[in-house]
Amino acid sequence: MADANFSNDALAFAGDAVYSLLVRERLCLGGKCRSKELHGLAAIQVCAAAQAKAYHALLPRLTEEEAAVLRRGKNSHCGEAPKNASRTEYQEATGLECLFGWLWLNGKEERARELFEQT
């Protein structure tokens, strides 16, 4: 798909799935095999606080266009932050999800994987 214009909600929705899939892939390839253990480890990595840390780790590595998508997602109107995350963490996590959704939906899967490996 050639650089389509998606809403922030659509990007975050897709990016949530993409980021979760990449986390799960990393865990499975890492040799973990019990589903309860896998679920717990995945939950730690996809929570808003962990995604906010990834946001900050990736920010200096992004192109201008990617950084703009990240900021757009962060600044979009988000729902209420979950009880275990601050509002800022939730907004940064949403920005990260938008970036991964944007990359994936625009056919930039390899770039998404490259960035993910830096988290």
N, CA, C and O atoms as a MOPAC input file, in Angstrom:
PM7 MOZYME 1SCF
protein

 N      0.85500 1    -1.17900 1     0.00000 1
 C      0.00000 1     0.00000 1     0.00000 1
 C      0.89600 1     1.23700 1     0.00000 1
 O      1.81000 1     1.32400 1     0.82100 1
 N      0.66900 1     2.15800 1    -0.86500 1
 C      1.51800 1     3.33100 1    -0.99700 1
 C      1.07700 1     4.46000 1    -0.09300 1
 O      0.01600 1     5.04800 1    -0.30700 1
 N      1.85400 1     4.76600 1     0.89000 1
 C      1.69800 1     5.87600 1     1.83700 1
 C      0.27200 1     6.42800 1     1.94100 1
 O      0.01800 1     7.58500 1     1.60900 1
 N     -0.63400 1     5.59900 1     2.39900 1
 C     -2.02700 1     5.99800 1     2.57000 1
 C     -2.16100 1     6.89500 1     3.79300 1
 O     -1.30400 1     6.88000 1     4.67700 1
 N     -3.22000 1     7.66400 1     3.84300 1
 C     -3.48000 1     8.57300 1     4.95600 1
 C     -4.45800 1     7.91500 1     5.91300 1
 O     -5.66000 1     7.87600 1     5.65100 1
 N     -3.95500 1     7.40800 1     7.00200 1
 C     -4.77100 1     6.72800 1     7.99700 1
 C     -5.00400 1     7.64700 1     9.18600 1
 O     -4.18200 1     8.51600 1     9.47700 1
 N     -6.11800 1     7.45600 1     9.86600 1
 C     -6.38000 1     8.21000 1    11.08900 1
 C     -5.43000 1     7.74200 1    12.18100 1
 O     -4.87800 1     6.64400 1    12.10300 1
 N     -5.24100 1     8.56800 1    13.19000 1
 C     -4.40600 1     8.18100 1    14.32500 1
 C     -4.97100 1     6.94300 1    15.01000 1
 O     -4.21700 1     6.06800 1    15.43500 1
 N     -6.28100 1     6.86900 1    15.11700 1
 C     -6.90100 1     5.69700 1    15.74800 1
 C     -6.57900 1     4.42800 1    14.97200 1
 O     -6.27600 1     3.39200 1    15.56500 1
 N     -6.64300 1     4.50700 1    13.64100 1
 C     -6.33700 1     3.33700 1    12.81600 1
 C     -4.86800 1     2.95500 1    12.94800 1
 O     -4.53700 1     1.77300 1    13.04000 1
 N     -3.99200 1     3.94700 1    12.95700 1
 C     -2.56400 1     3.66000 1    13.09400 1
 C     -2.25500 1     3.01400 1    14.44400 1
 O     -1.50100 1     2.04300 1    14.51600 1
 N     -2.83900 1     3.55500 1    15.50900 1
 C     -2.60300 1     2.99800 1    16.84700 1
 C     -3.18400 1     1.59400 1    16.95700 1
 O     -2.58000 1     0.71700 1    17.57500 1
 N     -4.34300 1     1.38100 1    16.36500 1
 C     -4.97800 1     0.06000 1    16.38600 1
 C     -4.08500 1    -0.97300 1    15.70800 1
 O     -3.83200 1    -2.04700 1    16.25600 1
 N     -3.61000 1    -0.63600 1    14.51000 1
 C     -2.73400 1    -1.55200 1    13.78200 1
 C     -1.38700 1    -1.68600 1    14.48400 1
 O     -0.84400 1    -2.78500 1    14.59700 1
 N     -0.85600 1    -0.56200 1    14.95200 1
 C      0.45300 1    -0.57300 1    15.59700 1
 C      0.47500 1    -1.37000 1    16.88400 1
 O      1.49000 1    -1.98200 1    17.21300 1
 N     -0.62100 1    -1.37300 1    17.61600 1
 C     -0.72000 1    -2.18600 1    18.82300 1
 C     -0.53000 1    -3.65800 1    18.47400 1
 O      0.18700 1    -4.38400 1    19.16200 1
 N     -1.17700 1    -4.08400 1    17.40300 1
 C     -1.06800 1    -5.47900 1    16.96500 1
 C      0.33500 1    -5.78700 1    16.44200 1
 O      0.89700 1    -6.83800 1    16.75100 1
 N      0.89400 1    -4.88400 1    15.66100 1
 C      2.22400 1    -5.09700 1    15.08500 1
 C      3.26600 1    -5.19100 1    16.19900 1
 O      4.08300 1    -6.11100 1    16.21200 1
 N      3.23600 1    -4.24800 1    17.12500 1
 C      4.21800 1    -4.23300 1    18.20800 1
 C      4.08500 1    -5.48900 1    19.06100 1
 O      5.08400 1    -6.09800 1    19.44200 1
 N      2.85300 1    -5.86800 1    19.35400 1
 C      2.61100 1    -7.08200 1    20.13600 1
 C      3.12900 1    -8.31600 1    19.39500 1
 O      3.73200 1    -9.19800 1    20.00700 1
 N      2.89900 1    -8.38300 1    18.10100 1
 C      3.38800 1    -9.51000 1    17.30700 1
 C      4.90900 1    -9.57300 1    17.33000 1
 O      5.48100 1   -10.65400 1    17.47000 1
 N      5.56600 1    -8.43600 1    17.19500 1
 C      7.02500 1    -8.41900 1    17.21400 1
 C      7.56600 1    -8.85300 1    18.57300 1
 O      8.57000 1    -9.56200 1    18.64500 1
 N      6.90900 1    -8.43100 1    19.64300 1
 C      7.30000 1    -8.86700 1    20.98900 1
 C      7.13300 1   -10.37800 1    21.10000 1
 O      8.03200 1   -11.07000 1    21.57600 1
 N      6.00000 1   -10.88400 1    20.67000 1
 C      5.73100 1   -12.32600 1    20.75100 1
 C      6.72200 1   -13.11800 1    19.89900 1
 O      7.19200 1   -14.18000 1    20.30800 1
 N      7.03000 1   -12.60200 1    18.73200 1
 C      8.00200 1   -13.27100 1    17.87800 1
 C      9.36000 1   -13.35400 1    18.58400 1
 O      9.99400 1   -14.40900 1    18.60100 1
 N      9.79600 1   -12.24000 1    19.16200 1
 C     11.07700 1   -12.20900 1    19.87100 1
 C     11.08500 1   -13.23000 1    21.01100 1
 O     12.07100 1   -13.94300 1    21.20200 1
 N     10.00400 1   -13.29800 1    21.75500 1
 C      9.92600 1   -14.24100 1    22.87100 1
 C      9.96100 1   -15.68900 1    22.39500 1
 O     10.67300 1   -16.51700 1    22.96300 1
 N      9.20200 1   -15.98900 1    21.36600 1
 C      9.17800 1   -17.36900 1    20.84400 1
 C     10.52700 1   -17.77200 1    20.28100 1
 O     10.98700 1   -18.89100 1    20.50900 1
 N     11.15800 1   -16.88100 1    19.55400 1
 C     12.46700 1   -17.18300 1    18.97900 1
 C     13.54300 1   -17.27400 1    20.05600 1
 O     14.60700 1   -17.85700 1    19.84600 1
 N     13.24200 1   -16.68300 1    21.21700 1
 C     14.17900 1   -16.73100 1    22.33700 1
 C     14.12300 1   -18.03600 1    23.10600 1
 O     14.85600 1   -18.20900 1    24.07900 1
 N     13.27300 1   -18.95200 1    22.69000 1
 C     13.24800 1   -20.27000 1    23.29500 1
 C     12.25500 1   -20.44900 1    24.42800 1
 O     12.21400 1   -21.52000 1    25.03400 1
 N     11.46700 1   -19.45700 1    24.73100 1
 C     10.45000 1   -19.61300 1    25.77300 1
 C      9.34100 1   -20.49300 1    25.22300 1
 O      8.97700 1   -20.37700 1    24.05300 1
 N      8.80100 1   -21.37400 1    26.06000 1
 C      7.81800 1   -22.29000 1    25.49700 1
 C      6.52100 1   -22.40100 1    26.29700 1
 O      5.52100 1   -22.86400 1    25.74800 1
 N      6.49100 1   -22.01100 1    27.52700 1
 C      5.25300 1   -22.12900 1    28.29200 1
 C      4.39200 1   -20.89100 1    28.07300 1
 O      4.85600 1   -19.76400 1    28.24300 1
 N      3.14900 1   -21.10900 1    27.70000 1
 C      2.28600 1   -19.99000 1    27.33500 1
 C      2.08000 1   -19.02500 1    28.48800 1
 O      2.01600 1   -17.81600 1    28.26500 1
 N      1.97700 1   -19.51300 1    29.69600 1
 C      1.78700 1   -18.61300 1    30.84700 1
 C      3.00500 1   -17.70600 1    31.00500 1
 O      2.86900 1   -16.50800 1    31.25700 1
 N      4.18800 1   -18.28200 1    30.85600 1
 C      5.41300 1   -17.49200 1    30.94900 1
 C      5.49900 1   -16.49700 1    29.78800 1
 O      5.85100 1   -15.33500 1    29.98700 1
 N      5.18000 1   -16.95400 1    28.59000 1
 C      5.19100 1   -16.08400 1    27.41400 1
 C      4.23700 1   -14.91300 1    27.59200 1
 O      4.58100 1   -13.76800 1    27.29600 1
 N      3.04500 1   -15.20600 1    28.07500 1
 C      2.05900 1   -14.14300 1    28.25700 1
 C      2.56000 1   -13.09100 1    29.24900 1
 O      2.45100 1   -11.89000 1    29.00300 1
 N      3.10100 1   -13.55400 1    30.35600 1
 C      3.60800 1   -12.62300 1    31.36600 1
 C      4.73700 1   -11.75500 1    30.84000 1
 O      4.76800 1   -10.54900 1    31.08800 1
 N      5.65700 1   -12.35900 1    30.12000 1
 C      6.77400 1   -11.60000 1    29.55500 1
 C      6.30300 1   -10.61800 1    28.48300 1
 O      6.81000 1    -9.50000 1    28.38800 1
 N      5.34300 1   -11.04000 1    27.68900 1
 C      4.80500 1   -10.14000 1    26.66000 1
 C      4.09300 1    -8.95300 1    27.30800 1
 O      4.26100 1    -7.81500 1    26.87000 1
 N      3.31200 1    -9.21100 1    28.33400 1
 C      2.56600 1    -8.14000 1    29.00600 1
 C      3.50600 1    -7.07000 1    29.55300 1
 O      3.18800 1    -5.88100 1    29.51300 1
 N      4.64700 1    -7.48600 1    30.05600 1
 C      5.63400 1    -6.53800 1    30.58400 1
 C      6.16100 1    -5.63400 1    29.47700 1
 O      6.42700 1    -4.45600 1    29.71400 1
 N      6.31100 1    -6.17100 1    28.28000 1
 C      6.91300 1    -5.42100 1    27.18200 1
 C      5.93000 1    -4.57600 1    26.38000 1
 O      6.33800 1    -3.65000 1    25.68000 1
 N      4.64200 1    -4.88700 1    26.47500 1
 C      3.67600 1    -4.11000 1    25.69000 1
 C      2.86900 1    -3.13700 1    26.54100 1
 O      1.96600 1    -2.47800 1    26.02600 1
 N      3.17400 1    -3.03300 1    27.83000 1
 C      2.45600 1    -2.07400 1    28.67600 1
 C      2.87900 1    -0.65000 1    28.29900 1
 O      3.91900 1    -0.45000 1    27.67100 1
 N      2.08100 1     0.31300 1    28.67800 1
 C      2.33700 1     1.70800 1    28.30300 1
 C      3.69600 1     2.19600 1    28.79000 1
 O      4.38500 1     2.91200 1    28.06500 1
 N      4.09200 1     1.82300 1    29.99800 1
 C      5.38400 1     2.28000 1    30.53200 1
 C      6.54100 1     1.75600 1    29.69200 1
 O      7.47400 1     2.50400 1    29.39900 1
 N      6.49900 1     0.49300 1    29.30000 1
 C      7.55900 1    -0.09300 1    28.47500 1
 C      7.56300 1     0.52900 1    27.08200 1
 O      8.62600 1     0.79500 1    26.52000 1
 N      6.38400 1     0.75800 1    26.52900 1
 C      6.31200 1     1.37200 1    25.20200 1
 C      6.79600 1     2.82100 1    25.24900 1
 O      7.37700 1     3.30700 1    24.27800 1
 N      6.56600 1     3.51700 1    26.36500 1
 C      7.06100 1     4.88600 1    26.51000 1
 C      8.59000 1     4.89000 1    26.52300 1
 O      9.20800 1     5.78900 1    25.95300 1
 N      9.20200 1     3.90100 1    27.16300 1
 C     10.66600 1     3.78900 1    27.15300 1
 C     11.16400 1     3.53700 1    25.73100 1
 O     12.16700 1     4.11000 1    25.30600 1
 N     10.45500 1     2.67800 1    25.00400 1
 C     10.82300 1     2.40600 1    23.61200 1
 C     10.69400 1     3.67900 1    22.77200 1
 O     11.52400 1     3.93400 1    21.90000 1
 N      9.66800 1     4.46800 1    23.03000 1
 C      9.45500 1     5.74600 1    22.35200 1
 C     10.71400 1     6.60200 1    22.45300 1
 O     11.20400 1     7.13000 1    21.45400 1
 N     11.23300 1     6.73300 1    23.68200 1
 C     12.40900 1     7.57700 1    23.90400 1
 C     13.67500 1     6.96700 1    23.30300 1
 O     14.55000 1     7.69100 1    22.82800 1
 N     13.77200 1     5.64500 1    23.32400 1
 C     14.93600 1     4.97900 1    22.74000 1
 C     14.98300 1     5.16900 1    21.22900 1
 O     16.06300 1     5.29700 1    20.65300 1
 N     13.83000 1     5.18900 1    20.59000 1
 C     13.77600 1     5.27900 1    19.13200 1
 C     13.82100 1     6.70700 1    18.60300 1
 O     14.27200 1     6.93200 1    17.48000 1
 N     13.37100 1     7.65200 1    19.37500 1
 C     13.23100 1     9.03600 1    18.90100 1
 C     14.47200 1     9.55300 1    18.17100 1
 O     14.33000 1    10.12200 1    17.08900 1
 N     15.67500 1     9.38300 1    18.70900 1
 C     16.84000 1     9.91300 1    17.97400 1
 C     17.21300 1     9.11000 1    16.72900 1
 O     18.06100 1     9.55100 1    15.95300 1
 N     16.61200 1     7.96700 1    16.52200 1
 C     16.95300 1     7.09700 1    15.38800 1
 C     15.98300 1     7.23300 1    14.21300 1
 O     16.13900 1     6.55700 1    13.19600 1
 N     15.00000 1     8.08900 1    14.35000 1
 C     13.93500 1     8.18800 1    13.35300 1
 C     14.24600 1     9.21300 1    12.27400 1
 O     14.94800 1    10.19800 1    12.50200 1
 N     13.70900 1     8.95300 1    11.10700 1
 C     13.74800 1     9.95900 1    10.04600 1
 C     12.79200 1    11.08400 1    10.44200 1
 O     12.01100 1    10.93900 1    11.38300 1
 N     12.85700 1    12.17900 1     9.73500 1
 C     11.94100 1    13.29500 1    10.01500 1
 C     10.48500 1    12.86000 1     9.84800 1
 O      9.62300 1    13.20400 1    10.65600 1
 N     10.23200 1    12.10800 1     8.80000 1
 C      8.87100 1    11.64500 1     8.52800 1
 C      8.37600 1    10.71700 1     9.63500 1
 O      7.23400 1    10.83900 1    10.08000 1
 N      9.21800 1     9.80000 1    10.07800 1
 C      8.84400 1     8.88400 1    11.15800 1
 C      8.61400 1     9.63500 1    12.46300 1
 O      7.66600 1     9.34600 1    13.19300 1
 N      9.48500 1    10.60100 1    12.75500 1
 C      9.33700 1    11.39900 1    13.97100 1
 C      8.03100 1    12.19200 1    13.94400 1
 O      7.38600 1    12.36700 1    14.97800 1
 N      7.64600 1    12.66800 1    12.77000 1
 C      6.38500 1    13.40500 1    12.64000 1
 C      5.19000 1    12.50000 1    12.94100 1
 O      4.23700 1    12.92200 1    13.59500 1
 N      5.24200 1    11.25400 1    12.46200 1
 C      4.16700 1    10.29400 1    12.75200 1
 C      4.12700 1    10.00100 1    14.24000 1
 O      3.05100 1     9.94200 1    14.83400 1
 N      5.28800 1     9.81800 1    14.84300 1
 C      5.37400 1     9.54600 1    16.28000 1
 C      4.75100 1    10.68900 1    17.08200 1
 O      3.94800 1    10.45400 1    17.98400 1
 N      5.12500 1    11.92700 1    16.75000 1
 C      4.57700 1    13.10600 1    17.44800 1
 C      3.08000 1    13.24500 1    17.21100 1
 O      2.32300 1    13.56200 1    18.12900 1
 N      2.66400 1    13.00800 1    15.98000 1
 C      1.23700 1    13.08700 1    15.64200 1
 C      0.43500 1    12.11700 1    16.50600 1
 O     -0.61900 1    12.46700 1    17.03600 1
 N      0.94400 1    10.90600 1    16.63800 1
 C      0.26800 1     9.92000 1    17.47100 1
 C      0.27300 1    10.29400 1    18.93200 1
 O     -0.73200 1    10.13200 1    19.62500 1
 N      1.40100 1    10.79600 1    19.40800 1
 C      1.50700 1    11.19500 1    20.81800 1
 C      0.54100 1    12.33700 1    21.13400 1
 O     -0.05600 1    12.37200 1    22.21000 1
 N      0.39500 1    13.25200 1    20.20700 1
 C     -0.42500 1    14.43500 1    20.44800 1
 C     -1.89300 1    14.24800 1    20.10300 1
 O     -2.69800 1    15.16000 1    20.29400 1
 N     -2.24800 1    13.06900 1    19.59400 1
 C     -3.64200 1    12.82900 1    19.24800 1
 C     -4.47500 1    12.68600 1    20.51400 1
 O     -3.95300 1    12.41800 1    21.59600 1
 N     -5.73900 1    12.86500 1    20.36000 1
 C     -6.64800 1    12.71200 1    21.50100 1
 C     -6.72600 1    11.24200 1    21.86900 1
 O     -7.22600 1    10.42000 1    21.10100 1
 N     -6.22900 1    10.92600 1    23.04100 1
 C     -6.24100 1     9.54200 1    23.51800 1
 C     -7.35300 1     9.39100 1    24.54100 1
 O     -7.83000 1    10.36600 1    25.12200 1
 N     -7.73800 1     8.18200 1    24.73900 1
 C     -8.68900 1     7.90500 1    25.80300 1
 C     -8.01900 1     8.09300 1    27.15100 1
 O     -6.92100 1     8.64300 1    27.23700 1
 N     -8.66800 1     7.64600 1    28.17800 1
 C     -8.09500 1     7.74900 1    29.51700 1
 C     -6.92500 1     6.80100 1    29.66900 1
 O     -6.94700 1     5.67400 1    29.17500 1
 N     -5.90200 1     7.27800 1    30.36100 1
 C     -4.73400 1     6.44100 1    30.61400 1
 C     -5.11600 1     5.30700 1    31.55000 1
 O     -5.94500 1     5.49400 1    32.44000 1
 N     -4.52500 1     4.13400 1    31.36000 1
 C     -4.80100 1     3.03100 1    32.27600 1
 C     -4.29100 1     3.36700 1    33.67500 1
 O     -3.43200 1     4.23400 1    33.83400 1
 N     -4.81000 1     2.69600 1    34.66400 1
 C     -4.46300 1     3.02800 1    36.05000 1
 C     -2.99000 1     2.78900 1    36.37500 1
 O     -2.46900 1     3.37600 1    37.32300 1
 N     -2.31400 1     1.94100 1    35.60900 1
 C     -0.91700 1     1.64100 1    35.89900 1
 C      0.06000 1     2.44700 1    35.04800 1
 O      1.23800 1     2.09700 1    34.97200 1
 N     -0.40800 1     3.52400 1    34.40500 1
 C      0.46200 1     4.35900 1    33.57000 1
 C      0.07800 1     5.82000 1    33.73100 1
 O     -1.08500 1     6.15200 1    33.95900 1
 N      1.06700 1     6.67600 1    33.60800 1
 C      0.78500 1     8.11100 1    33.63700 1
 C      0.19300 1     8.54000 1    32.29500 1
 O      0.27300 1     7.81200 1    31.30500 1
 N     -0.38800 1     9.70300 1    32.28100 1
 C     -0.95300 1    10.25000 1    31.03700 1
 C      0.14100 1    10.38700 1    29.97000 1
 O     -0.07700 1    10.07000 1    28.80100 1
 N      1.31000 1    10.86000 1    30.38800 1
 C      2.42600 1    11.03000 1    29.45500 1
 C      2.87100 1     9.69300 1    28.88600 1
 O      3.08800 1     9.57700 1    27.68000 1
 N      3.00900 1     8.68000 1    29.73700 1
 C      3.38900 1     7.35600 1    29.25500 1
 C      2.36700 1     6.83600 1    28.24800 1
 O      2.72800 1     6.26600 1    27.21900 1
 N      1.11200 1     7.03700 1    28.55200 1
 C      0.05700 1     6.56200 1    27.65400 1
 C      0.12500 1     7.26800 1    26.30200 1
 O     -0.04300 1     6.63400 1    25.26000 1
 N      0.36800 1     8.56800 1    26.31800 1
 C      0.46800 1     9.32300 1    25.06400 1
 C      1.69100 1     8.88900 1    24.25600 1
 O      1.62100 1     8.75500 1    23.03500 1
 N      2.80800 1     8.67100 1    24.94700 1
 C      4.00500 1     8.21900 1    24.24000 1
 C      3.81700 1     6.81000 1    23.68000 1
 O      4.26400 1     6.51800 1    22.57100 1
 N      3.16000 1     5.94400 1    24.43900 1
 C      2.86700 1     4.58800 1    23.95500 1
 C      1.97300 1     4.65500 1    22.72100 1
 O      2.17300 1     3.89700 1    21.77200 1
 N      0.99800 1     5.54400 1    22.72400 1
 C      0.12500 1     5.71700 1    21.56300 1
 C      0.92600 1     6.20300 1    20.36500 1
 O      0.69900 1     5.75500 1    19.24100 1
 N      1.85800 1     7.11500 1    20.59700 1
 C      2.72800 1     7.58000 1    19.51400 1
 C      3.54500 1     6.43700 1    18.92900 1
 O      3.67900 1     6.32300 1    17.71100 1
 N      4.08900 1     5.59100 1    19.79500 1
 C      4.85900 1     4.43700 1    19.33800 1
 C      3.98900 1     3.49700 1    18.51600 1
 O      4.40500 1     3.02500 1    17.45800 1
 N      2.79100 1     3.22900 1    18.99900 1
 C      1.87200 1     2.36000 1    18.25900 1
 C      1.53100 1     2.96300 1    16.89800 1
 O      1.47000 1     2.24800 1    15.89800 1
 N      1.31000 1     4.26500 1    16.85800 1
 C      1.02400 1     4.91800 1    15.57100 1
 C      2.19200 1     4.74800 1    14.60900 1
 O      1.98900 1     4.47400 1    13.42600 1
 N      3.41000 1     4.90900 1    15.10900 1
 C      4.58100 1     4.74700 1    14.25300 1
 C      4.64100 1     3.33700 1    13.67900 1
 O      4.83500 1     3.17000 1    12.47500 1
 N      4.47700 1     2.31700 1    14.52600 1
 C      4.56000 1     0.94500 1    14.03800 1
 C      3.39200 1     0.61000 1    13.11100 1
 O      3.56400 1    -0.14000 1    12.15000 1
 N      2.22700 1     1.14900 1    13.38500 1
 C      1.09600 1     0.96000 1    12.48500 1
 C      1.34200 1     1.61800 1    11.14000 1
 O      1.06600 1     1.03100 1    10.09400 1
 N      1.85600 1     2.82600 1    11.16700 1
 C      2.14400 1     3.57100 1     9.93800 1
 C      3.17900 1     2.83100 1     9.09200 1
 O      3.01700 1     2.67400 1     7.88200 1
 N      4.24300 1     2.38300 1     9.75200 1
 C      5.27900 1     1.64900 1     9.01900 1
 C      4.70300 1     0.39800 1     8.36200 1
 O      4.93300 1     0.14100 1     7.18000 1
 N      3.96000 1    -0.36600 1     9.13400 1
 C      3.43600 1    -1.64100 1     8.64100 1
 C      2.42000 1    -1.43700 1     7.51600 1
 O      2.48300 1    -2.09900 1     6.48000 1
 N      1.49600 1    -0.52300 1     7.73400 1
 C      0.44200 1    -0.30600 1     6.75100 1
 C      0.95500 1     0.32700 1     5.46000 1
 O      0.29600 1     0.26600 1     4.42300 1
 N      2.12300 1     0.92700 1     5.53500 1
 C      2.72600 1     1.52300 1     4.34100 1
 C      3.80800 1     0.63200 1     3.73800 1
 O      4.63900 1     1.08800 1     2.95200 1
 N      3.78400 1    -0.65800 1     4.12200 1
 C      4.68700 1    -1.61800 1     3.50400 1
 C      6.13700 1    -1.51900 1     3.93800 1
 O      7.03400 1    -1.98200 1     3.23300 1
 N      6.37100 1    -0.91400 1     5.10200 1
 C      7.73600 1    -0.73000 1     5.59500 1
 C      8.00900 1    -1.69100 1     6.75100 1
 O      8.48600 1    -1.29400 1     7.81400 1
 N      7.69400 1    -2.95900 1     6.51600 1
 C      7.84000 1    -3.97400 1     7.56300 1
 C      9.28000 1    -4.11900 1     8.02300 1
 O      9.53800 1    -4.28000 1     9.21600 1
 N     10.21600 1    -4.06400 1     7.09100 1
 C     11.63000 1    -4.22000 1     7.46800 1
 C     12.09000 1    -3.07000 1     8.35500 1
 O     12.86400 1    -3.27200 1     9.29000 1
 N     11.61600 1    -1.87700 1     8.06200 1
 C     11.97700 1    -0.72900 1     8.91700 1
 C     11.36000 1    -0.89000 1    10.30400 1
 O     11.99400 1    -0.56500 1    11.30800 1
 N     10.13700 1    -1.38600 1    10.36400 1
 C      9.50000 1    -1.63600 1    11.65400 1
 C     10.32300 1    -2.63300 1    12.45400 1
 O     10.55300 1    -2.43500 1    13.64700 1
 N     10.76300 1    -3.69400 1    11.81000 1
 C     11.58800 1    -4.70700 1    12.48300 1
 C     12.93600 1    -4.12500 1    12.92000 1
 O     13.42000 1    -4.40900 1    14.01500 1
 N     13.52700 1    -3.31500 1    12.05800 1
 C     14.80600 1    -2.68600 1    12.38700 1
 C     14.68200 1    -1.80500 1    13.63200 1
 O     15.51800 1    -1.86500 1    14.53300 1
 N     13.64100 1    -0.99700 1    13.66800 1
 C     13.41800 1    -0.13000 1    14.82600 1
 C     13.08800 1    -0.95400 1    16.07300 1
 O     13.56700 1    -0.66200 1    17.16900 1
 N     12.27400 1    -1.97300 1    15.89000 1
 C     11.90600 1    -2.81600 1    17.02700 1
 C     13.13900 1    -3.44100 1    17.67000 1
 O     13.21400 1    -3.53900 1    18.89500 1
 N     14.09300 1    -3.85900 1    16.86700 1
 C     15.30500 1    -4.48400 1    17.39500 1
 C     16.12500 1    -3.50400 1    18.23600 1
 O     17.00300 1    -3.92600 1    18.98900 1
 N     15.85400 1    -2.21900 1    18.11800 1
 C     16.57800 1    -1.21800 1    18.88800 1
 C     15.87100 1    -0.85500 1    20.19200 1
 O     16.30800 1     0.03700 1    20.91900 1
 N     14.78600 1    -1.54700 1    20.47600 1
 C     14.06400 1    -1.29800 1    21.73100 1
 C     14.47800 1    -2.29300 1    22.78700 1
 O     13.97900 1    -2.24300 1    23.91100 1

